[in-house]
């Protein structure tokens, strides 16, 4: 019996955010307008985003035996997330993220000190599995904890029949303590879904692909999607990812779908990306560009990618009949609403704040972004 809809294996960080009018140049000091502390970390963010939409969620993570860790566990429990897989350690402090946000645009730059996140071990994953935490409908992982533990979690989840979602962030770097670069082929092979953002997709291609065949654009596709993104989608699929996609910020999401999953009548916000390499006769499927909703008055984009991943996990686990295209479209809508508030988890919409057809209709029609 499946106890949880979504289980997230990942990071917990305390966010320390500074708001300013512009990013400082090297050697420059600028004056900030506000300083805010909050709850962050990709793993915790994604678990909260999924929980707020109405599914049963558990988190597997590690915090320091300090004030940050204790207050974070209390916060997660208050949110309704099962924390029996969250362990404490005295060997490192709770992870911390330092975030700079430009007020006018909402753009951000982030430095993360992983701390206890890197202490998450294979034995912790085995313990979580014995407790039934990896026997769920969907298991989500990122690149902010120990790489070997992440791979072990993905493999155990698949062996238990769960669908796996990999958010490869931050991007893998050769010869670092985290070890994701060396394990990347195995991590991708254990992932049903993989959703890097633009930066992560390009860095994976440039750093990790020793030989790739560039897919050249053509027709309308030249303006819709750079050739390197087409190449990355194919590269992810060749490494075993069943549903590769790239999140493109305010431009939306590019996804490679099997042609059998592409409906005859596409929603107005979805465009088929053409290329000189014929995709009609290819087993690789069709690349679609899902446009993001226009959001007036963007406040803070921090954590929007985690909102998308958490929402995707929710829709995959709770509405499997809708299919991948609708799962991604709806997750994109949820994420678009998160940029209208300050913060990460504090910006994530609750189910009651969203249009009811998001959870009901067979094809979701975007309401006005102001509703």
Sine and cosine of phi, psi and omega as CSV:
sin_phi,cos_phi,sin_psi,cos_psi,sin_omega,cos_omega
0.00,0.00,0.73,-0.68,0.02,-1.00
-0.99,0.15,0.85,-0.52,-0.05,-1.00
-1.00,0.04,-0.52,0.86,-0.07,-1.00
-0.83,-0.56,0.53,-0.85,0.12,-0.99
-0.97,0.24,-0.73,0.68,-0.06,-1.00
-0.73,-0.68,0.75,-0.67,0.16,-0.99
-0.85,-0.53,0.78,-0.62,0.02,-1.00
-0.95,-0.31,0.79,-0.61,0.11,-0.99
-0.95,-0.31,0.93,-0.36,-0.10,-1.00
-0.03,-1.00,-0.38,-0.93,-0.23,-0.97
-1.00,-0.05,0.43,-0.90,0.14,-0.99
-0.79,-0.61,0.83,-0.55,0.04,-1.00
-0.72,-0.69,0.56,-0.83,0.23,-0.97
-1.00,0.04,0.84,-0.54,-0.02,-1.00
-1.00,0.05,0.71,-0.70,0.13,-0.99
-0.84,-0.54,0.96,-0.27,-0.17,-0.99
-0.94,-0.34,0.69,-0.72,0.09,-1.00
-0.89,-0.46,0.74,-0.67,0.05,-1.00
-0.96,-0.27,0.71,-0.70,-0.08,-1.00
-0.54,-0.84,0.07,-1.00,-0.03,-1.00
-1.00,0.03,-0.34,0.94,-0.01,-1.00
-0.30,-0.95,0.49,-0.87,0.10,-0.99
-0.93,0.37,0.66,-0.75,0.06,-1.00
-0.95,0.31,0.59,-0.81,0.15,-0.99
-0.98,0.20,0.28,-0.96,0.04,-1.00
-0.80,0.59,0.78,-0.63,0.00,-1.00
0.99,0.14,-0.01,1.00,-0.06,-1.00
-0.98,-0.19,0.56,-0.83,0.11,-0.99
-0.93,-0.36,0.77,-0.64,0.08,-1.00
-0.86,-0.52,0.36,-0.93,-0.01,-1.00
-1.00,-0.07,0.78,-0.62,0.07,-1.00
-1.00,0.03,0.38,-0.92,-0.01,-1.00
-0.98,-0.18,-0.34,0.94,-0.05,-1.00
-0.33,-0.94,0.54,-0.84,0.09,-1.00
-0.80,-0.59,0.77,-0.64,-0.07,-1.00
-0.71,-0.71,0.69,-0.73,0.17,-0.98
-0.97,-0.25,0.54,-0.84,-0.03,-1.00
-0.34,-0.94,-0.06,-1.00,-0.02,-1.00
-0.99,-0.12,0.78,-0.63,-0.02,-1.00
-0.55,-0.84,-0.44,-0.90,-0.15,-0.99
1.00,-0.08,0.76,-0.65,-0.13,-0.99
-0.86,0.51,-0.65,0.76,-0.01,-1.00
-0.89,0.46,-0.77,0.64,0.00,-1.00
-0.91,0.42,-0.66,0.75,0.03,-1.00
-0.84,0.54,-0.74,0.67,-0.05,-1.00
-0.92,0.40,-0.59,0.81,0.03,-1.00
-0.92,0.39,-0.65,0.76,0.03,-1.00
-0.92,0.39,-0.68,0.73,0.00,-1.00
-0.85,0.52,-0.67,0.74,0.02,-1.00
-0.93,0.36,-0.69,0.73,-0.03,-1.00
-0.88,0.48,-0.66,0.75,-0.04,-1.00
-0.90,0.43,-0.36,0.93,0.03,-1.00
-1.00,0.09,-0.20,0.98,0.17,-0.99
0.90,-0.44,0.37,0.93,0.03,-1.00
-0.91,-0.41,0.19,-0.98,-0.02,-1.00
-1.00,0.03,0.85,-0.53,-0.18,-0.98
-0.79,-0.61,0.62,-0.79,0.15,-0.99
-0.79,-0.61,0.46,-0.89,0.00,-1.00
-0.84,-0.54,0.70,-0.71,0.12,-0.99
-0.92,-0.39,0.90,-0.44,-0.13,-0.99
-0.32,-0.95,0.00,-1.00,0.04,-1.00
-0.62,-0.79,0.68,-0.73,0.04,-1.00
-0.82,-0.57,0.24,-0.97,0.08,-1.00
-0.98,0.20,0.39,-0.92,0.07,-1.00
-0.99,0.14,0.94,0.35,-0.08,-1.00
-0.57,-0.82,-0.01,-1.00,-0.04,-1.00
-0.89,0.45,-0.63,0.78,0.03,-1.00
-0.87,0.50,-0.71,0.70,-0.04,-1.00
-0.91,0.42,-0.71,0.70,-0.01,-1.00
-0.89,0.45,-0.68,0.73,0.00,-1.00
-0.93,0.36,-0.51,0.86,0.00,-1.00
-0.94,0.35,-0.70,0.71,0.02,-1.00
-0.87,0.50,-0.66,0.75,0.04,-1.00
-0.88,0.47,-0.65,0.76,0.03,-1.00
-0.89,0.46,-0.71,0.71,-0.01,-1.00
-0.89,0.45,-0.68,0.73,0.02,-1.00
-0.89,0.45,-0.63,0.78,0.03,-1.00
-0.90,0.43,-0.54,0.84,0.03,-1.00
-0.96,0.29,-0.32,0.95,0.02,-1.00
0.98,-0.22,0.24,0.97,0.00,-1.00
-1.00,-0.01,0.72,-0.70,0.05,-1.00
-0.95,0.32,0.81,-0.58,-0.10,-0.99
-0.91,-0.41,0.33,0.94,-0.02,-1.00
-0.93,0.36,-0.22,0.98,0.08,-1.00
-0.99,-0.13,0.08,1.00,0.04,-1.00
-1.00,-0.09,0.90,-0.43,-0.06,-1.00
-0.95,-0.33,0.38,-0.92,0.06,-1.00
-0.96,-0.29,0.50,-0.87,0.07,-1.00
-0.69,-0.72,0.52,-0.85,0.09,-1.00
-0.99,-0.14,0.02,1.00,-0.07,-1.00
-1.00,0.08,-0.23,0.97,-0.01,-1.00
-0.36,-0.93,0.38,-0.93,0.04,-1.00
-0.99,0.13,0.27,-0.96,0.08,-1.00
-0.86,0.51,0.62,-0.79,-0.01,-1.00
-0.86,0.52,0.50,-0.87,-0.03,-1.00
-0.72,-0.69,0.65,-0.76,0.08,-1.00
-0.85,-0.53,0.75,-0.66,0.04,-1.00
-0.97,-0.26,0.88,-0.47,-0.17,-0.99
-0.86,-0.51,0.76,-0.65,0.12,-0.99
-0.93,-0.36,0.80,-0.61,-0.05,-1.00
-0.85,-0.53,0.77,-0.64,0.10,-1.00
-1.00,0.09,0.85,-0.52,-0.11,-0.99
-0.83,0.55,-0.75,0.66,-0.16,-0.99
-0.91,0.41,-0.67,0.74,-0.08,-1.00
-0.99,-0.16,-0.38,0.93,-0.09,-1.00
0.99,0.15,0.00,1.00,0.01,-1.00
-0.93,0.38,0.44,-0.90,-0.06,-1.00
-0.66,-0.75,0.36,-0.93,0.16,-0.99
-0.73,-0.68,0.66,-0.75,-0.19,-0.98
-0.73,-0.69,0.69,-0.73,0.18,-0.98
-0.87,-0.50,0.78,-0.62,-0.05,-1.00
-0.91,-0.41,0.73,-0.68,0.18,-0.98
-0.96,-0.26,0.96,-0.27,-0.19,-0.98
-0.89,0.46,-0.64,0.77,0.00,-1.00
0.83,0.55,-0.81,-0.59,-0.09,-1.00
-0.90,0.44,-0.34,0.94,0.01,-1.00
-0.83,0.55,-0.58,0.81,-0.03,-1.00
-0.97,0.24,-0.14,0.99,0.02,-1.00
-1.00,0.05,-0.13,0.99,0.04,-1.00
-0.89,0.46,0.83,-0.55,-0.20,-0.98
-0.89,-0.46,0.14,-0.99,0.08,-1.00
-0.88,0.48,-0.60,0.80,0.02,-1.00
-0.91,0.41,-0.55,0.83,0.08,-1.00
-0.90,0.43,-0.65,0.76,0.02,-1.00
-0.92,0.40,-0.67,0.74,0.04,-1.00
-0.88,0.47,-0.64,0.77,0.04,-1.00
-0.89,0.46,-0.68,0.73,0.04,-1.00
-0.89,0.45,-0.63,0.78,0.01,-1.00
-0.91,0.42,-0.65,0.76,0.03,-1.00
-0.90,0.44,-0.47,0.88,0.03,-1.00
-1.00,0.10,0.02,1.00,0.02,-1.00
0.99,0.11,0.18,0.98,-0.08,-1.00
-0.95,0.30,-0.42,0.91,0.01,-1.00
-0.99,-0.11,0.09,1.00,0.10,-1.00
-0.99,-0.15,0.94,0.34,-0.06,-1.00
-0.77,-0.63,0.06,-1.00,0.03,-1.00
-0.95,0.30,-0.65,0.76,-0.04,-1.00
-0.69,-0.73,0.68,-0.73,0.13,-0.99
-0.85,-0.52,0.75,-0.66,-0.07,-1.00
-0.91,-0.42,0.70,-0.72,0.06,-1.00
-0.72,-0.69,0.36,-0.93,0.08,-1.00
-0.71,-0.70,-0.25,-0.97,-0.03,-1.00
-0.91,-0.41,0.57,0.82,-0.02,-1.00
-0.94,-0.34,0.08,1.00,0.08,-1.00
-0.81,-0.59,-0.14,-0.99,-0.02,-1.00
-0.85,0.53,0.78,-0.63,-0.10,-1.00
-0.90,0.43,-0.68,0.73,-0.01,-1.00
-0.89,0.45,-0.61,0.79,0.03,-1.00
-0.92,0.39,-0.62,0.78,0.03,-1.00
-0.89,0.45,-0.73,0.68,0.01,-1.00
-0.88,0.47,-0.67,0.74,0.01,-1.00
-0.88,0.48,-0.66,0.75,0.00,-1.00
-0.91,0.42,-0.69,0.73,0.01,-1.00
-0.89,0.46,-0.69,0.72,-0.02,-1.00
-0.92,0.38,-0.68,0.73,0.04,-1.00
-0.89,0.46,-0.66,0.75,0.00,-1.00
-0.87,0.49,-0.73,0.69,0.01,-1.00
-0.90,0.43,-0.62,0.79,0.02,-1.00
-0.91,0.41,-0.42,0.91,0.05,-1.00
-1.00,0.05,-0.02,1.00,0.03,-1.00
1.00,-0.04,0.15,0.99,0.01,-1.00
-0.99,0.13,0.46,-0.89,0.20,-0.98
-0.99,0.11,0.61,-0.79,-0.07,-1.00
-0.90,-0.43,0.68,-0.73,0.05,-1.00
-0.87,-0.49,0.83,-0.56,0.03,-1.00
-0.93,-0.36,0.84,-0.54,0.11,-0.99
-0.96,-0.28,0.99,-0.12,-0.16,-0.99
-0.98,0.21,0.92,0.40,-0.05,-1.00
-0.72,-0.70,0.67,-0.74,-0.11,0.99
-0.93,0.38,0.30,-0.95,-0.11,-0.99
-0.89,0.45,0.51,-0.86,-0.04,-1.00
-0.93,0.35,0.68,-0.74,-0.01,-1.00
-0.85,-0.53,0.72,-0.69,-0.01,-1.00
-0.87,0.50,0.59,-0.81,0.16,-0.99
0.82,0.58,0.72,0.69,0.11,-0.99
-0.90,-0.43,0.24,-0.97,-0.03,-1.00
-0.86,0.50,-0.53,0.85,-0.09,-1.00
-0.92,0.38,-0.58,0.82,0.14,-0.99
0.98,0.18,0.20,0.98,-0.06,-1.00
-0.96,0.29,-0.52,0.85,-0.01,-1.00
-0.86,0.51,-0.74,0.67,-0.06,-1.00
-0.92,0.39,-0.51,0.86,-0.06,-1.00
-0.99,-0.14,0.05,1.00,-0.14,-0.99
-0.83,0.56,-0.73,0.69,0.01,-1.00
-0.84,0.55,-0.65,0.76,0.01,-1.00
-0.94,0.33,-0.59,0.80,0.04,-1.00
-0.90,0.43,-0.68,0.73,0.01,-1.00
-0.92,0.40,-0.64,0.77,0.00,-1.00
-0.89,0.45,-0.41,0.91,-0.01,-1.00
-0.99,-0.11,0.21,0.98,-0.09,-1.00
-0.89,-0.45,0.82,-0.57,0.10,-1.00
-0.97,0.24,-0.64,0.77,0.04,-1.00
-0.86,-0.51,0.60,-0.80,0.13,-0.99
-0.66,-0.75,0.79,-0.62,-0.12,-0.99
-0.70,-0.71,0.96,0.26,0.13,-0.99
-0.96,0.29,0.34,-0.94,0.18,-0.98
-1.00,0.01,-0.08,-1.00,-0.08,-1.00
-0.84,0.55,-0.76,0.64,-0.04,-1.00
-0.88,0.47,-0.71,0.70,-0.03,-1.00
-0.91,0.42,-0.63,0.78,0.01,-1.00
-0.89,0.45,-0.73,0.68,-0.02,-1.00
-0.91,0.41,-0.65,0.76,-0.01,-1.00
-0.93,0.37,-0.58,0.81,0.05,-1.00
-0.90,0.44,-0.68,0.74,0.01,-1.00
-0.90,0.43,-0.73,0.68,-0.08,-1.00
-0.95,0.32,-0.58,0.82,-0.08,-1.00
-1.00,-0.04,-0.55,0.83,-0.24,-0.97
-0.96,-0.29,-0.36,0.93,-0.07,-1.00
-1.00,-0.06,0.97,-0.24,-0.04,-1.00
-0.93,0.36,-0.53,0.85,0.07,-1.00
-0.52,-0.86,0.91,-0.42,0.04,-1.00
-0.77,-0.63,0.51,-0.86,0.08,-1.00
-0.99,-0.12,0.90,-0.44,-0.04,-1.00
-0.93,0.37,0.76,-0.65,0.07,-1.00
-1.00,-0.01,0.90,-0.44,-0.05,-1.00
-1.00,0.09,0.62,-0.79,0.04,-1.00
-0.97,0.22,0.16,-0.99,0.03,-1.00
-0.15,-0.99,0.40,-0.92,-0.01,-1.00
0.88,0.48,-0.66,-0.75,-0.02,-1.00
-0.92,0.40,-0.36,0.93,-0.08,-1.00
-0.90,0.43,-0.37,0.93,-0.02,-1.00
-0.87,0.50,-0.69,0.73,-0.04,-1.00
-1.00,0.08,-0.30,0.95,-0.08,-1.00
-1.00,0.07,-0.62,0.79,-0.14,-0.99
-0.44,-0.90,0.82,-0.57,0.05,-1.00
-0.86,0.50,0.51,-0.86,-0.04,-1.00
-0.84,0.54,-0.58,0.81,-0.04,-1.00
-0.89,0.45,-0.50,0.86,0.03,-1.00
-0.95,0.30,-0.61,0.79,0.10,-1.00
-0.87,0.49,-0.68,0.74,0.03,-1.00
-0.88,0.47,-0.68,0.73,-0.02,-1.00
-0.90,0.44,-0.67,0.74,0.01,-1.00
-0.87,0.48,-0.71,0.71,0.04,-1.00
-0.89,0.45,-0.66,0.75,-0.02,-1.00
-0.89,0.45,-0.67,0.74,0.05,-1.00
-0.89,0.46,-0.69,0.73,0.01,-1.00
-0.89,0.45,-0.64,0.77,0.01,-1.00
-0.91,0.42,-0.38,0.92,0.02,-1.00
-1.00,-0.08,0.18,0.98,0.16,-0.99
0.96,-0.27,-0.06,1.00,0.02,-1.00
-0.96,0.29,0.80,-0.60,-0.07,-1.00
-0.99,0.16,-0.55,0.84,-0.02,-1.00
-0.77,-0.64,0.98,0.21,0.02,-1.00
-0.98,0.20,0.62,-0.79,0.04,-1.00
-0.47,-0.88,0.33,-0.94,0.05,-1.00
-0.76,-0.64,0.83,-0.56,0.07,-1.00
-0.99,0.12,0.69,-0.72,-0.16,-0.99
-0.88,-0.48,0.47,0.88,0.01,-1.00
0.88,0.47,-0.76,-0.65,-0.05,-1.00
-0.94,0.35,-0.18,0.98,0.01,-1.00
-1.00,0.03,-0.23,0.97,0.07,-1.00
0.92,-0.40,-0.65,-0.76,-0.05,-1.00
-0.65,-0.76,0.70,-0.72,0.16,-0.99
-0.97,-0.23,0.71,-0.70,-0.06,-1.00
-0.66,-0.75,0.61,-0.79,0.08,-1.00
-0.98,-0.18,0.91,-0.41,-0.04,-1.00
-0.90,-0.44,0.52,-0.86,0.19,-0.98
-0.89,0.46,0.64,-0.77,-0.07,-1.00
-0.85,0.53,-0.44,0.90,0.01,-1.00
-0.93,0.36,-0.32,0.95,-0.01,-1.00
-1.00,-0.06,-0.05,1.00,-0.03,-1.00
-1.00,-0.05,0.91,-0.41,-0.03,-1.00
-0.93,0.36,0.37,-0.93,-0.01,-1.00
-0.90,0.43,-0.66,0.76,0.02,-1.00
-0.96,-0.29,0.97,-0.24,-0.05,-1.00
-0.99,0.16,0.54,-0.84,0.14,-0.99
-0.85,0.52,0.40,-0.91,-0.09,-1.00
-0.90,0.44,-0.36,0.93,-0.02,-1.00
-1.00,0.01,0.09,1.00,-0.04,-1.00
-0.88,-0.47,0.75,-0.66,-0.02,-1.00
-0.79,-0.62,0.68,-0.74,0.12,-0.99
-0.98,0.22,0.79,-0.61,0.02,-1.00
-1.00,0.04,0.88,-0.48,0.00,-1.00
-0.99,0.13,0.36,-0.93,0.09,-1.00
-0.46,-0.89,0.35,-0.94,0.02,-1.00
-0.93,0.38,-0.48,0.88,0.09,-1.00
-0.99,0.17,0.93,-0.37,-0.09,-1.00
-0.86,0.51,0.81,-0.58,0.04,-1.00
-0.99,-0.13,-0.20,0.98,-0.01,-1.00
-0.89,0.46,-0.62,0.78,-0.06,-1.00
-0.99,-0.16,0.18,0.98,-0.06,-1.00
-0.99,-0.14,0.62,-0.78,0.07,-1.00
-0.97,0.25,-0.14,0.99,-0.02,-1.00
-0.96,0.27,-0.28,0.96,0.08,-1.00
0.99,-0.10,-0.44,-0.90,-0.14,-0.99
-0.83,-0.56,0.70,-0.71,0.09,-1.00
-1.00,-0.02,0.80,-0.60,0.03,-1.00
-0.90,-0.43,0.58,-0.81,0.13,-0.99
-0.95,-0.33,0.89,-0.46,0.02,-1.00
-0.99,-0.17,0.94,-0.35,-0.05,-1.00
-0.94,0.33,0.57,-0.82,0.05,-1.00
-0.99,0.12,0.51,-0.86,0.09,-1.00
-0.89,0.46,0.56,-0.83,0.12,-0.99
-0.97,0.26,0.80,-0.59,0.00,-1.00
-0.89,-0.45,0.92,-0.38,0.07,-1.00
-0.96,0.28,0.49,-0.87,0.10,-0.99
0.86,0.51,0.82,0.57,0.09,-1.00
-0.89,0.45,0.77,-0.64,-0.05,-1.00
-0.98,-0.20,-0.75,0.66,-0.12,-0.99
-0.37,-0.93,0.88,-0.48,-0.02,-1.00
-1.00,0.02,-0.03,1.00,-0.02,-1.00
-0.85,0.52,0.80,-0.60,0.06,-1.00
0.99,0.11,0.03,1.00,-0.01,-1.00
-0.90,0.43,-0.60,0.80,0.05,-1.00
-0.89,0.45,-0.60,0.80,0.05,-1.00
-0.94,0.34,-0.56,0.83,0.09,-1.00
-0.87,0.49,-0.67,0.74,0.03,-1.00
-0.88,0.47,-0.74,0.67,-0.04,-1.00
-0.89,0.45,-0.70,0.72,0.03,-1.00
-0.89,0.46,-0.66,0.75,0.03,-1.00
-0.92,0.38,-0.63,0.77,0.06,-1.00
-0.87,0.50,-0.71,0.71,0.03,-1.00
-0.87,0.50,-0.65,0.76,0.03,-1.00
-0.87,0.49,-0.79,0.62,-0.09,-1.00
-0.93,0.38,-0.61,0.79,0.05,-1.00
-0.89,0.45,-0.65,0.76,-0.06,-1.00
-0.98,0.19,-0.60,0.80,-0.18,-0.98
-0.98,-0.22,-0.32,0.95,-0.01,-1.00
-0.71,-0.71,0.84,0.54,-0.08,-1.00
-0.88,0.48,-0.45,0.89,-0.06,-1.00
-0.92,0.39,-0.31,0.95,-0.07,-1.00
-0.95,0.31,-0.45,0.89,-0.02,-1.00
1.00,0.06,0.30,-0.96,-0.15,-0.99
-0.89,0.46,-0.67,0.74,-0.03,-1.00
-0.84,0.54,-0.74,0.68,0.01,-1.00
-0.94,0.34,-0.58,0.82,0.07,-1.00
-0.84,0.55,-0.73,0.68,-0.06,-1.00
-0.95,0.32,-0.68,0.74,0.02,-1.00
-0.85,0.53,-0.70,0.72,-0.05,-1.00
-0.95,0.31,-0.62,0.78,0.08,-1.00
-0.89,0.46,-0.60,0.80,0.04,-1.00
-0.90,0.44,-0.65,0.76,0.04,-1.00
-0.90,0.44,-0.72,0.70,0.00,-1.00
-0.86,0.52,-0.72,0.69,-0.01,-1.00
-0.89,0.46,-0.57,0.82,-0.01,-1.00
-0.90,0.43,-0.45,0.89,0.01,-1.00
-0.98,0.19,-0.34,0.94,-0.05,-1.00
-0.96,0.29,-0.35,0.94,-0.05,-1.00
-0.99,0.15,0.03,1.00,-0.03,-1.00
-1.00,-0.03,0.02,1.00,0.01,-1.00
-0.73,-0.68,0.31,-0.95,0.04,-1.00
-0.98,0.18,0.61,-0.79,0.12,-0.99
0.98,-0.18,-0.05,-1.00,0.03,-1.00
-0.98,-0.18,-1.00,0.01,-0.02,-1.00
-0.86,0.50,-0.55,0.84,0.00,-1.00
-0.92,0.39,-0.27,0.96,0.00,-1.00
-1.00,-0.09,-0.15,0.99,-0.11,-0.99
-0.97,0.25,0.73,-0.69,-0.05,-1.00
-0.96,0.28,0.63,-0.77,0.16,-0.99
-0.99,0.16,0.46,-0.89,-0.01,-1.00
-0.78,0.62,-0.63,0.77,-0.04,-1.00
-0.92,0.38,-0.31,0.95,0.00,-1.00
-1.00,0.05,-0.11,0.99,-0.09,-1.00
-0.96,-0.26,0.41,-0.91,-0.02,-1.00
-0.88,0.47,0.74,-0.67,-0.09,-1.00
-0.87,0.49,-0.47,0.88,-0.01,-1.00
-0.92,0.39,-0.26,0.96,0.07,-1.00
-0.86,0.51,-0.47,0.88,-0.07,-1.00
-0.95,-0.32,0.03,1.00,-0.14,-0.99
-0.83,-0.55,-0.78,0.63,-0.18,-0.98
-0.93,0.36,0.47,-0.88,0.05,-1.00
-0.95,0.31,-0.55,0.84,0.12,-0.99
-0.79,-0.61,0.91,-0.42,-0.08,-1.00
-0.97,0.25,0.83,-0.56,0.10,-1.00
-0.99,-0.12,0.86,-0.51,-0.06,-1.00
-0.88,0.47,0.83,-0.56,0.16,-0.99
-0.97,0.23,0.08,-1.00,0.08,-1.00
-0.86,0.50,0.64,-0.77,0.02,-1.00
-0.90,0.43,-0.26,0.97,-0.01,-1.00
-1.00,0.04,-0.05,1.00,-0.02,-1.00
-0.99,-0.13,0.00,0.00,0.00,0.00
